[in-house]
Amino acid sequence: MASLRCSLRASTTREGLLSDDAVLDFAPVGFGAPDPTLAAVAIGVRGLTVGFGDKVIMEDLDLDVFRGEVLGFVGGSGMGKSVLTRTILGLVPKRAGAISVFGEDIDMLTPAERVRLQQRFGVMFQQGALLSGLTVKQNVQIPMREHLKLSRSLADELAMLKISLVGLPADAANKFPSELSGGMIKRAALARALALDPELLFLDEPTSGLDPIGAADFDDLIGTLQKTLGLTVFMVTHDLDSLYAICDRVAALADKRVIAAGPIEELLRADHPWLRAYFHGKRARRFAGSRR
């Protein structure tokens, strides 16, 4: 595993690691932020404004994601959680603000530099977003074929490794998405997200649509992979179980900005109306009672 990781990583640039100057340029924001000497910033967002037409989705938003953590990102439906993810990925244009990833201001990168930076990302979209006309193995190989020069046999070997890594049986490799259960689709999408051995993993509602047992198993899988592979995970979720189970910190989006970020215990004590409704409403109280 280690040798495969090193061989794949060698094909991408390693010059994007944070320098002291980069940490100063994107000094961690105050709420819930560890001392910057103890944790480097993987993603730094400052003054971000995003909108569509006359509708402003987020305005003057600040957020840090620290290396090696699992950050759970929560907010109400339609508030812009997925939009923020896509903006960081460069899929949605911003109107104002700055985004730094691994110390690189994405606005300052050439197209080639941006591609090299994005090779250090893995993305699992909502509902999996697998291509229906390709098998699981072929879906997993898409990033490899796009960015790496591999023989067919090596691409097959690496794809099978990723499929095994997410807990899918070997015979799932030649199945099409229509032949998979919801849980298997999630795992196949995760295998594709891990195809290039990313350092930074984006997960958009990874447990939505899963039954409680399947969701718990998926949380365990994410937690195990994060620790084993040393990943930084940015996870959009509404699942309280996931927040408690695997997240080091939680950031909450409301009023078009991040209103709080820190360990879940801090957010439980916050007075903001949305946070109180989310963490102390009827559904949350039932959830808390079931955990006792």
Backbone torsions as a table, in degrees:
resi	resn	phi	psi	omega
1	MET	NA	-47.3	-178.6
2	ALA	-63.0	-40.8	-178.6
3	SER	-67.8	-37.4	177.7
4	LEU	-65.4	-41.9	178.7
5	ARG	-60.3	-45.9	-178.4
6	CYS	-64.4	-40.2	-176.9
7	SER	-67.3	-38.1	178.8
8	LEU	-72.2	-42.8	-178.6
9	ARG	-63.6	-28.5	-178.0
10	ALA	-64.8	-20.1	-178.8
11	SER	-82.6	-6.3	179.4
12	THR	-117.2	161.6	-178.7
13	THR	-71.0	147.6	175.2
14	ARG	-117.0	17.1	-174.6
15	GLU	-86.1	-0.6	-176.0
16	GLY	-89.4	7.1	-179.0
17	LEU	-64.7	148.6	-175.2
18	LEU	-63.3	133.1	168.8
19	SER	-98.4	169.6	177.2
20	ASP	-60.1	-38.2	179.8
21	ASP	-63.7	-38.8	-179.6
22	ALA	-64.3	-39.8	178.6
23	VAL	-62.6	-37.7	179.7
24	LEU	-70.0	-40.0	179.5
25	ASP	-62.3	-35.4	-180.0
26	PHE	-120.9	58.3	-179.6
27	ALA	-58.9	137.2	-175.8
28	PRO	-57.0	139.0	177.3
29	VAL	-71.6	161.7	-166.2
30	GLY	-68.6	-43.2	-168.7
31	PHE	-68.9	120.4	174.0
32	GLY	65.9	13.7	-173.1
33	ALA	-87.7	129.9	172.5
34	PRO	-65.4	163.7	173.6
35	ASP	-57.8	129.7	-177.4
36	PRO	-61.6	-19.1	176.2
37	THR	-75.0	-15.4	-178.0
38	LEU	-101.8	-21.2	-178.0
39	ALA	-146.5	123.2	179.0
40	ALA	-82.1	151.1	-178.8
41	VAL	-84.8	122.4	173.5
42	ALA	-84.0	-43.4	176.5
43	ILE	-128.2	126.5	174.3
44	GLY	-122.7	121.6	-179.8
45	VAL	-116.7	128.6	-178.0
46	ARG	-132.7	125.9	173.1
47	GLY	58.1	35.4	-173.0
48	LEU	-77.1	128.5	174.0
49	THR	-125.1	128.3	-179.2
50	VAL	-136.0	138.5	177.6
51	GLY	-155.3	167.9	176.7
52	PHE	-129.6	112.6	-176.2
53	GLY	63.0	-128.1	-179.8
54	ASP	-84.7	-6.5	-175.5
55	LYS	-93.5	119.6	175.6
56	VAL	-92.1	120.9	-177.0
57	ILE	-86.3	-45.1	176.7
58	MET	-143.1	149.0	-173.7
59	GLU	-141.5	125.2	177.6
60	ASP	53.3	46.7	-176.5
61	LEU	-87.8	135.1	175.1
62	ASP	-119.4	142.0	178.1
63	LEU	-161.9	142.4	170.9
64	ASP	-121.1	141.5	168.0
65	VAL	-120.9	125.0	-174.1
66	PHE	-95.5	147.2	-178.3
67	ARG	-58.5	136.2	175.1
68	GLY	81.1	3.6	179.9
69	GLU	-103.8	162.2	167.1
70	VAL	-106.0	112.4	178.2
71	LEU	-102.0	121.1	173.6
72	GLY	-89.5	128.5	-177.5
73	PHE	-113.5	116.7	-174.2
74	VAL	-120.0	161.2	178.1
75	GLY	171.4	164.7	179.7
76	GLY	-69.0	162.6	178.6
77	SER	-61.0	132.9	177.8
78	GLY	81.0	3.5	-179.2
79	MET	-79.8	-18.7	174.9
80	GLY	117.7	19.2	-179.6
81	LYS	-61.2	-51.1	-179.6
82	SER	-69.5	-31.7	177.7
83	VAL	-63.0	-40.8	178.0
84	LEU	-61.5	-44.4	178.4
85	THR	-57.6	-47.7	-177.4
86	ARG	-68.6	-29.2	177.1
87	THR	-69.7	-42.9	176.8
88	ILE	-61.0	-37.9	-179.6
89	LEU	-75.4	-10.3	-179.3
90	GLY	87.0	11.8	-178.9
91	LEU	-88.3	-19.8	177.9
92	VAL	-124.7	128.5	-179.7
93	PRO	-72.9	149.5	176.6
94	LYS	-103.6	156.1	177.8
95	ARG	-93.1	-29.1	-179.8
96	ALA	-159.5	163.9	176.5
97	GLY	103.5	-178.2	-177.3
98	ALA	-137.9	146.0	177.8
99	ILE	-129.2	126.5	176.8
100	SER	-115.8	132.0	175.7
101	VAL	-126.7	122.7	-174.7
102	PHE	52.3	37.8	177.3
103	GLY	80.4	1.4	-179.4
104	GLU	-101.9	121.0	172.9
105	ASP	-71.9	114.4	-171.5
106	ILE	-65.0	-23.7	178.5
107	ASP	-72.3	-18.1	-176.7
108	MET	-95.2	-1.1	-175.4
109	LEU	-88.2	145.6	170.1
110	THR	-74.4	163.6	177.2
111	PRO	-54.2	-41.0	-179.6
112	ALA	-66.9	-39.9	178.2
113	GLU	-65.7	-36.9	179.4
114	ARG	-66.7	-40.2	177.7
115	VAL	-61.2	-44.2	179.6
116	ARG	-63.2	-38.6	177.5
117	LEU	-65.0	-42.5	-177.4
118	GLN	-68.2	-20.2	175.0
119	GLN	-67.3	-14.6	178.2
120	ARG	-91.5	3.0	177.9
121	PHE	-103.0	152.9	164.4
122	GLY	-130.0	138.8	-174.5
123	VAL	-130.3	128.0	171.9
124	MET	-115.1	108.8	-176.4
125	PHE	-81.7	164.7	175.7
126	GLN	-57.9	142.5	179.0
127	GLN	63.0	11.5	175.4
128	GLY	88.4	-43.6	-179.8
129	ALA	55.6	36.0	174.2
130	LEU	-73.6	148.4	175.9
131	LEU	-79.2	120.9	-170.0
132	SER	-66.7	-26.0	-177.8
133	GLY	-86.0	0.5	179.7
134	LEU	-114.6	150.2	175.1
135	THR	-72.3	171.3	177.2
136	VAL	-57.5	-47.1	-179.2
137	LYS	-60.8	-42.7	-179.8
138	GLN	-66.7	-37.4	176.0
139	ASN	-62.2	-43.9	-179.5
140	VAL	-64.0	-31.7	-176.8
141	GLN	-80.4	-9.5	-177.3
142	ILE	-54.8	-52.0	179.3
143	PRO	-63.3	-34.3	179.2
144	MET	-63.8	-44.9	-178.7
145	ARG	-69.4	-28.5	-179.9
146	GLU	-74.5	-37.6	-168.8
147	HIS	-118.2	-16.7	-174.6
148	LEU	-120.9	149.9	174.7
149	LYS	-101.9	96.3	-176.2
150	LEU	-123.0	148.7	171.2
151	SER	-68.7	160.2	-179.7
152	ARG	-61.4	-40.1	-178.2
153	SER	-66.3	-39.9	179.3
154	LEU	-69.7	-39.4	176.7
155	ALA	-61.2	-40.7	177.3
156	ASP	-64.1	-42.1	-179.4
157	GLU	-63.8	-44.3	-179.6
158	LEU	-67.9	-39.2	178.1
159	ALA	-62.2	-42.1	178.6
160	MET	-65.5	-34.6	176.6
161	LEU	-62.5	-45.3	-180.0
162	LYS	-66.2	-38.6	178.9
163	ILE	-62.6	-42.7	176.9
164	SER	-66.6	-38.0	-176.8
165	LEU	-60.1	-33.3	-178.5
166	VAL	-93.9	8.0	173.3
167	GLY	86.5	16.1	176.3
168	LEU	-87.7	144.8	176.0
169	PRO	-69.6	156.2	-176.9
170	ALA	-59.9	-33.7	-177.1
171	ASP	-72.8	-7.7	175.8
172	ALA	-73.6	-19.0	-173.9
173	ALA	-59.8	-36.4	-176.0
174	ASN	-99.6	13.0	176.2
175	LYS	-92.1	153.7	175.9
176	PHE	-92.1	157.3	-178.2
177	PRO	-52.5	-34.9	-179.5
178	SER	-65.5	-16.2	-179.5
179	GLU	-95.2	2.6	-175.4
180	LEU	-105.5	152.7	170.6
181	SER	-75.9	169.2	178.9
182	GLY	-58.9	-42.3	179.4
183	GLY	-65.5	-36.8	178.7
184	MET	-69.2	-36.1	176.4
185	ILE	-61.3	-43.5	178.0
186	LYS	-58.7	-45.2	-178.1
187	ARG	-68.0	-37.7	177.4
188	ALA	-64.7	-40.4	178.1
189	ALA	-65.1	-36.5	177.4
190	LEU	-67.1	-40.0	177.4
191	ALA	-59.9	-42.0	177.3
192	ARG	-64.6	-38.6	178.5
193	ALA	-63.3	-27.2	-179.0
194	LEU	-93.0	4.5	-170.6
195	ALA	-57.4	-37.8	-175.6
196	LEU	-100.7	19.0	-177.4
197	ASP	53.3	60.6	-175.0
198	PRO	-70.3	158.8	171.3
199	GLU	-93.2	-26.9	-175.4
200	LEU	-123.8	123.5	-175.1
201	LEU	-116.8	123.7	176.5
202	PHE	-101.3	125.7	179.0
203	LEU	-123.0	122.3	-179.1
204	ASP	-108.4	106.1	-179.2
205	GLU	50.2	59.1	-172.9
206	PRO	-66.9	-24.4	-177.7
207	THR	-106.2	4.6	-179.2
208	SER	-63.7	138.3	178.5
209	GLY	83.1	-3.6	179.1
210	LEU	-93.1	148.5	174.3
211	ASP	-69.8	163.6	-174.7
212	PRO	-55.7	-37.9	179.8
213	ILE	-69.5	-44.8	178.9
214	GLY	-63.2	-39.0	178.9
215	ALA	-65.5	-41.6	178.6
216	ALA	-64.2	-41.1	177.7
217	ASP	-63.2	-38.6	-179.6
218	PHE	-69.5	-38.8	174.4
219	ASP	-58.3	-45.3	179.5
220	ASP	-60.6	-40.9	179.7
221	LEU	-62.2	-47.1	179.8
222	ILE	-61.2	-44.9	179.3
223	GLY	-61.1	-42.0	179.6
224	THR	-65.8	-45.1	-179.8
225	LEU	-65.1	-39.3	-179.9
226	GLN	-60.7	-44.3	-179.2
227	LYS	-72.3	-42.0	-176.2
228	THR	-68.4	-41.1	-174.7
229	LEU	-98.0	-4.5	179.8
230	GLY	68.2	36.9	-175.0
231	LEU	-79.5	152.6	162.0
232	THR	-100.1	129.1	-172.9
233	VAL	-121.6	124.9	172.0
234	PHE	-108.3	110.2	-171.0
235	MET	-120.5	111.3	171.0
236	VAL	-78.0	126.8	-177.2
237	THR	-157.5	158.8	169.5
238	HIS	-119.4	4.9	-171.8
239	ASP	-85.4	108.8	-180.0
240	LEU	-60.3	-36.4	177.8
241	ASP	-57.6	-44.6	-179.1
242	SER	-63.7	-40.1	-179.4
243	LEU	-60.4	-43.9	-179.5
244	TYR	-73.5	-35.0	-170.1
245	ALA	-77.9	-42.5	-168.5
246	ILE	-131.5	-6.8	-174.0
247	CYS	-88.7	131.4	174.4
248	ASP	-77.0	-39.3	176.8
249	ARG	-138.9	162.3	177.2
250	VAL	-129.5	134.8	173.6
251	ALA	-116.1	138.7	-176.0
252	ALA	-117.4	133.2	179.9
253	LEU	-105.0	123.6	174.6
254	ALA	-160.6	157.8	-179.9
255	ASP	54.9	31.9	175.8
256	LYS	70.1	16.3	-179.7
257	ARG	-152.3	171.6	173.6
258	VAL	-81.3	114.8	-175.2
259	ILE	-90.3	-17.7	178.8
260	ALA	-165.0	148.1	174.6
261	ALA	-151.5	131.3	-179.9
262	GLY	166.1	-174.1	174.5
263	PRO	-57.4	149.8	-174.5
264	ILE	-58.8	-29.7	179.1
265	GLU	-61.4	-34.5	178.4
266	GLU	-68.9	-41.5	-179.6
267	LEU	-68.3	-30.6	177.1
268	LEU	-64.2	-26.1	-178.6
269	ARG	-93.3	-4.9	-175.5
270	ALA	-70.8	152.3	-176.2
271	ASP	-99.6	-5.1	-178.3
272	HIS	-59.2	135.3	-176.6
273	PRO	-54.6	-41.4	-178.5
274	TRP	-66.9	-41.7	179.4
275	LEU	-63.9	-39.5	179.4
276	ARG	-66.4	-40.0	179.0
277	ALA	-66.4	-38.0	-176.9
278	TYR	-72.6	-47.5	-173.8
279	PHE	-92.8	-14.5	-176.0
280	HIS	-129.6	9.2	177.2
281	GLY	-72.2	-178.6	-176.0
282	LYS	-58.3	-46.3	-178.2
283	ARG	-64.5	-41.1	179.8
284	ALA	-66.7	-36.8	179.2
285	ARG	-66.2	-38.6	176.5
286	ARG	-64.2	-39.3	178.6
287	PHE	-63.5	-47.7	-179.3
288	ALA	-60.9	-39.5	179.2
289	GLY	-65.8	-34.7	-179.5
290	SER	-71.6	-19.5	-179.0
291	ARG	-84.1	-16.0	-177.8
292	ARG	-79.1	NA	NA
